[in-house]
Amino acid sequence: MRCVFGFFAYGLLTGSICVMAQTARLVIDTSVNTSPVSPTLYGLMTEEINFSYDGGLYGEMVRNRTFDAQWPRFEHWVTVTHGNAEEKIDADDTGPSEALHKSLKLNIAQSSPGNEAGLANAGYWGMAVRPSTLYRGSFYAKAERVGAAHARLVSDETGATLAEIAVDVKDGDWQRYSYNLKTAANVKPSLKNHLEITFAHPGSVSLQLISLFPPTFHNRPNGNRPDLMEMLASMRPAFLRLPGGNYLEGDTVEERFNWKETVGPLVDRPTHRSPWNYQSTDGMGLLEFLEWCEDLKMDPVLAVYAGYSLKGQHVGGKELEPFIQDALDEIEYVTGDASTKWGSERVKDGHPEPFSLHYVEIGNEDEFDKSGSYEDRFARFAKAIRSKYPQYKLIATTPVKSVIPDVIDDHYYLTPQGFFDLVHKYDTMDRNGPKIFVGEWATRMGSPTPNFGAALGDAAWMTSMERNSDLIVMASYAPLLTNVKPGGMQWSTDLIGYDALCSYGSPSYWAQVLFAQHLGDHTVKSTADLVNARFFWSATVSTKDKMLHLKLVNASDEDQELVMDVTGAREGPAAMNSLHAATWWDTNTINKPDAIKPIPSKVTIASKNWRHNLVGNTIEVIDIPLR
């Protein structure tokens, strides 16, 4: 009880008014099931931005391995001459394949053992080297009299050779060579290293597709970084939207993600320019995306190119027909058996079993197509796909009228307040129309990765999506990844940051981990009274585990005192995870990766009048056992 006293100006006590301080109340009735929770609610969306694949998730350590970036400048390669060695670099108009039909040629005028000439590559802002580690490499060469190639990992700081091997290179036409480099147990983890390929005899050698991989997740050849894959696995993703958004479209039709040029041996992939102003190796091709899904037990959400590119170019009329056929062929590559043309190509590429598929997205962000052509393009793609594959659900990237899609893809990039204001958008939306896929969303606050203010905006929005997940069937944050080295980021506020050696999760990453790891199969009735304007919550129940997953978000600086009634709760201890920061601006960095992380604890539950204080700037997830 709080007493407010009033006085006359003369200082005489005139009376007192006693006001009952009313505490905010949260009431949850776990016996009332309000709506199902989509089992595919949380997933992943990535694209080639911020060096997300090359220089990020994709394990390749060599940058510009095919020399295509800014040809013929041979970016990220430098000549190496030891002692009195002499050499000259030229562009060669031959290569090991039709796709890679150009190469770098070394004309070595003078070299000898100990006085070698060759090339060096420093990778993507460094090459991560660790002790007792095996690195697997390869290259293509067309040689004349140069003898063995000497491959070395060399420390930038000391000049010491950390691992080396000699590879016999034969005279004659193009051949592929493999090599392994093994570091010693006393090597210190570092990213300040580079790869050298040198020769000890005069002559000439043309080189192409120079590659080096560290150990990869599940030891897949041409695979992904284990640390990043493990972080993604912790998010419990149900799906992967692939191959991305703008990356699907390209700046022009010619620069789209042409999936047929991303499958098969690496030597048969020509690479292409991404819309974020750097060359994509296409080492992360269609099959690698699908194997990524397989490794993390995700379903692919397959986005097909639909005839529109970012600079406004669109395709219509008869010219659209080959792109529709490409989409049908792509679905066949994903799902067809060995008796089909493209299913047999997948088998040839090393994956005999078809992949699971439930959703196909037609295009990306076609609301930006000012020609208005998407209505017709979607209808034509939908007709063709539904005719051959009626079992798949089709996603439209913007509302269309002529053909009803199964799902519409909504995108949101907002401030924290923007998401606070949006949390009730879907509460009253018609449930009889298409479902919703929030295919890209993020609270944009913080750089290169989100700060805690962004995490609060994200958590508030996730409570809304959980509450409405009978309508919102899928959601994926974007962008997912960024290389934090200067020059690595093109879009700020990215969920996970890394350099060549280390990685870390932002506060928003940890919020998503908590929400995804503690999610029930249905929502239950809940109401709140007298809470502050920045208090948000979600209540879902896992039927199998008999567990209420209660998410509480206090985005205010002030504590939120609560009295809670939880019908059906088993009184006693419950597990709680808290994510907290002193201010919105607090964050994690590559040098301080663990400044903000979930803190586990226990809390004692009472089914009636349970008093709980939610500290300001806090996200809590409480798992409450049910009777």
Secondary structure, DSSP 8 states (H G I E B T S, - for coil): -EEEEEE-TTS-EEEEEEE----EEEEEEEEEEEEE--TT-EEEE--S-TTSIIIIIB---STTTTS-TTTTS-TTEEEEE-TT-EEEEEEES--SSSSS--EEEEEEEE-BTTB-EEEEE-BTTB--B-TT-EEEEEEEEEEES---EEEEEEETTT--EEEEEEE---BEEEEEEEEEEE--TT---BS-EEEEEEESSSEEEEEEEEEEE---GGG-TT-B-HHHHHHHHTT--SEEEES-SHHHH-SSGGGS--GGGSSS-GGG---EE-TTSSEE---S-HHHHHHHHHHTT-EEEEEE--SB-TTS-B--GGGGHHHHHHHHHHHHHHH--TTSHHHHHHHHTT--S-----EEEESS-GGG-TT-THHHHHHHHHHHHHHH-TTSEEEESS--SSS--SEEEEEEEE-HHHHHHHTTTTTTS-SSS-EEEEEEEEE--SSSS--HHHHHHHHHHHHHHHHTTTTEEEEEES--EEE-STT--SSS--SEEE-SS-EEE-HHHHHHHHHHHS--SEEEEEEEES--TTEEEEEEEETTTTEEEEEEEE-SSS-EEEEEEEETB-SEEEEEEEEE-SSTT----SSSTTSS--EEEEEEE-SSSEEEEE-SSEEEEEEEEB-
